[in-house]
Structures are given as structure tokens and as C-alpha cells.
Amino acid sequence: MRCPLTGTPAPGNVVPERPAIAMKVDNYSLGPAPAEARPQSGLDYADIIFEEQVEGSITRYAAVFQCHNAPSLVGPIRSARWTDVQMLSQLGHPLFVHVGGIIPVLQVVAASSLVNVDLGGHPSLEENPPGRYAPYDTYTTTQAIWSAFSTATTPPAPIFTYSKFPAAGQPVSQVHLDWSATSDIYWRWDPTTGTWLRFYNVGSASAPNIQPDLLTDGVQNQAQNVIIQDVSITYGPWVENSQGGLEAESHIIDNHGTAYVLRNGRMISGTWSAGPAGTPTVFLTTGGQPIDLAPGRTWVEIYPDGAPMVVTPVSSPAPAG
């Protein structure tokens, strides 16, 4: 048996009879960790991680768990966004874990297939570890969430297809996604681990300071697959914060665009298309063939269409971190 969201062998050859959990995890930091939300906890046990843009070009994650429990806390958990329904509806009825949100967003969530798990209404599921301060101090565990919703027993259907080796693609050593000053991201291929390792520039464009993106347990964020899904983003009409930041809305359902899939040290260029809510996003090569992923964790960058992306071929080594 294979885990539905990774294509890897299920623990004990049995897929757990439970839905996916999708936890909203903060990613805001103005400098090197530890600062604000970083370092986060528990992401190294997720099956899939979606990264979305919110107000002010900062990003947040939706960390998706199904086959494995995270043995420790996951967080810091933050509020819901409109884009969450666009990203997560393809998982069926995931347990959507967050801390509040503005009223229009909560109404969108309530009308969707997502199971609303607002920790503000479930204080027994919330933990506040020492050394963290609000609003970066709300955490929970996968075990607590699944136990609280134990009557939900339907695993999600697979949303990706897998193969051992890529069918094509350009050999690359690094892809740089310059999302914003707080999310200036580098993905670098590491043949030793067979994963793409995640780095951050915590300096500036003229004086970069590229550091490993580490979690609280010292593990660097990494994935067997990185999908860069170029998406049309609009801003507003809702205001998300006291500074007047307009909500960023990434349009995925019933839409399509350009995609780049990183796996096995290669980049496969293609397209993505999404149908109605509840159907998986389809990734195809420029020739129209399905793009299979490598078995393992997948990181999906819901990236603004037209934003900067710099690709480093293998013949041009990535700059030193």
C-alpha cells in the first residue's frame, strides 16, 4: 500500500483511515531565525506543503499531514485566507486547522468542503510553548487533531502521480524565487539526500546572506518535489490587517497556467489546469503528457504569475550560501 499524498510505502503497509490535516503555519520573519515565526515546527513530517501569498507579499504555509503523525508540535498556527479553499479543496474534506480569520474568509471556508477546525473554538487542542510570544505562540499536534475528529475515517484520494525517474527535463542546480523581502527563496538540488533543500536570503539583493531554512529540530526544509505553479493573483476587496493590507487571492479553481516541476535534479516545464472544487490540479508537459512526481514530499509554490524566477543550470554552480 502507498500513502495517497506521497506515493511512498504506507506505515505497516496500511494507509491510516483518516482524512488529511491541513495546518496554516506562519512564515513571517524580518531577519535570521529565531525571529517572529521562524523556526517553525513539524514541517519535516508533512506529506505536502503549499506556500501561498498573503497581504504585503509575505507568505504562509498549509502543511498537509495524512500518513504520518508529527511526533512534536506543529506551528506556529495562524489565520485562514481565501486562497486556502482554492488550494485545499482538491484534498476532499481535510481538517483545516487555523486560528480565526476575517469574517468574509470564514464564510468562504464554511461554505467549502474543508472541515473548519478553528483553534480559537477548540482551546483544548491548542498549546503555547515557552519562548514564543503572540501571535507566534499557537501550536497543536496532529495526534490531538485526529483524536478530536476520530469519526472522520476517509483518506484523501491521490492528487499526484508518481514514477521512479523523470521522463525529461533540464538539469538544474538551483531555482531562485524572489517573492518578497521576507520570502526570498532558493531551492538547491542535493544529490546526497535526493532532495531539494530550501534556503532563504536574509540579507539584501546587493548583499545576500543565504542561510539554510531550518526547523526547530535542526532539520532543513526539503522536498523530493517542488512545484512552481504560476497563478493569477488579485488583491482585495477585503482588508486583512490594521495596516490596510489587502487580501491576496490566488485563483486556482477552474483556472490554468504555467508550471515548473523540480525533481531528481531536473526542471520539467509545462502547464497546470484545475477544474471544479474537489478535483485535483493536473500538471502536463509542454507536449501534453502527465508530469509524474518522485515518491516523497512535495512542496507547492503558489507563485504570482510574472514574478521573478532565476534558474541555474548544472553547468553554472549555485552561488555559495
N, C-alpha and C positions, 0 to 999 in steps of 0.2 A: 504494500500500500504506500502511496505517495501523499505527502502533505499537499493540500489543494492549492496553497498560495506560494509554494516554493519549488515543487517538483522533486523534493528530496525525500528519502525514506521516512515514513512516519515512525514516531517512537513506539517500539514494541510491535511494529508492523500494523498499528491500529491508528486510524485517524480519529482524534478525540471528537466525541459527539457534543459539539458546542459551536456557537457562532464565532465569527471574528470579533475581536475588540479593536476599536479604532480610538486611540487616545490622542487628544490635542496636546502637543508638547511645545513649549515656548522655545524660541531660538534667538532672542534679542540679547545682544551684548555689544558694548561700545569699545571693549578692549580685550586683551588676553584673558582667558579663564584663569581663576574664577572671577566672574563678573556677571551680574544680572542673572540670566537664565543658564549660562554655561558654567560648568559642565553639566550636561543632562544625565539622566539615569535610565537604564533599561533598554535603550535602543538596540543594543547588541543582541537582543533576543527577539526582535521583531521579524516578522516574515516580509513585510513590505513597509516602506516609509515613503509617504507622499510629502513633498515640500511645496507649500503654496505661498503666494504673495498676499500680505495683508496691507493695512494702511501704511503709508510712508515708505513703501518698498522694503519693509522688513519682512521676514518670512517666519512661518511656523510649520510644524510637522503634524501629520496624522500618522502615528505609529500603529501598525496593524499586527495583532498577535492572533494566532489560532492554534498552531501545532504545539507550541511550547509555552510553558509558564516562564515569565521573567522571575528569577529567584529573589529579586530585591525590588525596591521601589521603582516606579516609573514616573518621570516628571522632569521639570515642573509642568503641571497641567494648567492650561489657560482656556480662554473662552472660545465659543463657536463662531464660525464665519459662514457666509452664504456659499462660498466655494466648497465647503465640506460636503454638502449634499451632491454637488456636481462630481466630486472625486469618488465618494464612498458609496453611492447608490449601487454601483456595479458589484458590491460585495453582498447583495441581498438584504439581510436585516442585521447589520453589525450593531454591536453595543457601542454607542457613540458616547465616549467619556470626555466631558469638558466641564468648565466652571462658568456657567452663565453665558451671557451674550446680550446684545441689544434685542429689543422686543421683535422687530421685523425678522431678524435672523432666527430667533427661537420659534417663530411662527412657521418659517420655511422648514426648519428641522421637524417640527411636529407634524407637518403635512407630508413628510417624506417616509421612505421605508426604513430610515435609521431609527434604532431604539434609543430614545433620549435618556442618557444617564448623566444628569447634571449633578456634580458632586455637591453643589450648594443645597440640593434637596436630599442628599444621601450622606450626612455627616459621618456616619459610621464607616464609610468607605474611604474617608479622607485621612491622610497622615501629614503631619507638619514636622519634618526632621529638623533637628537643631542645626544652626549655622546658616539657615536660609531665612530670608526676610520677604514679606509680602511685596508684590504679588507673585514672587518666585518661590513660594514655600508650600504649594499644594501638590501632594503626591498621592498615589494609590498603588495597588498591586493587581496584577492580572488574576491572581487566585481569589482576591476579595470580590472582584467584579463577576467572575464566572460563578462563584458561590452564591452571590446575591441574585443571580439570574439563572439559577440551575434548571428551571423549566424550559429554557431555550436550548434545544439539543441539535439543531440543524447546522452542519458545517456549510461554509460558503462553497459555491461551485468555483472551479479554477477560472482565473481571468487571463492567464498567460499560457502559452505552450512552450515546451522545453525540448532541447536537444543537447547532446554532449559537446558538439563542436559547432562553431558558426559556419553558415553556408558561404558567407562572403564578408566584405567589409575592409576598411582601410586600417592598417596597423597604426595605432596612435599611442603615445605615452602619457598625454595629459589633455584634459579639456578644462578650460577656464571659463566660468560663468560669473560675470561681474554684475550681480544682481543689485547691490547697493553697498554703501559703506559698512553696513553691519552684516552683509551676506555676500562677501567677495570670495567665491568658492573655487577650489581646484580639486579635480578628480585625477588621480595619478594611478596608472596601472602598476601593480606589484606582482610580478610573475612568481615570486616566492610563495605568497599566500593565495595566488589566483584570484585576487580581489582588486577592486578599485578602492584606493584609500582616499579619504576626504581630508582636505586641508583648508585653512582659512588664511586670508591676508588680513592681519590685524594692524597693518601699517597704512600706507597710502599708495596711490598709483606710482608716485615718483620715488617713494622709499618703501617698497614692500617688505613686510615681515610675515612670511608664510609659515604657519605653525600647524602641526597635526591637530585634527579635530578630535579631542579626547573626551571620553565619558568619565564619570566619577570613579569607575573601577579601573581606569587606566587604559581601557581598550579604545583603539582608534575607530571612529566610524568608518565602515567599509561595506561593500556590497559586491556580489558576483555580477550584478547587472545595474547599470544606470541608464534610465530612460529620460531623455530630454524632450519633453512634449511641449512644443511651441503652441501657446494658447492665446487667443484674443482676450484681452483684459480691459474691462471698463471700470470707471471709478464713480462711486455714488450710486443712487442718490442719498444713501444713508451715511451718517457721520458716526464714526466708531470711537472717538476719544475726545477728551476735553480740549485738545489742541485743534480740533476741527478736521482731523484726518478722515478722508472719505474711504469707505469700504472698497477694496479691490475685488472685483467679481470676475473670476476666470470661467469662461463659457466653454463647457465640455460636452454636456448632454446635447444630442442632436447637432453635433458640430464636427469639424475635421481640421487638419492642419499638417504641418511638417513635424517629423520626429527623427531623433537620432538615438540609436541603441548602442550602448557600450557593453561589450562582453568579451572575455578572453583576449584582452589587449587590442581589440578592434572596434571600429565605429562603423555601424551599418546605417546608412541614410535611408529615409523612407517617409512614410506618411502615417497618420493616425486618423481614425474615424470612430465616432461614438454615436450610437443610436439612442433610443429612449432610455430613461432611467431604469436600472435593473439589468441592462445588457453590458457586457464587457467592452472596453475600448479595444479596437483591432489595430494592430501595427503591421504594416506591409512594407516590403522593399519598394524601391522606385520601379521595379519590374512587376509589382503586384503580388509578390509571394509573401506568405506569412513570415514574420520575423520571430524565430524561436529564441527563447532566453536560455542562459545557462542555469541548471538547477541551483537554487540558493536564494539569498536575499536580493530583493530588487528595490532600488531607490528611484522614485519617480519625481523628476523635477518638473513641476507645472510652471514652465518658464514663459515670461512675457514674449509674445511674438515680436521679433525685431530687436530684442535685447542683445547685448554683445556676447559672442561666444567665440573663443580663440582655441583652435585645435592645434596641438603639437604632434606632428608625425614622428614615428620612431627614429627617423634619421636626424631629428632635431631634439636632442635631450631636453627634458624639462629643466627649468632653472632650479638651482639649489634652494631648499626651504630655509 
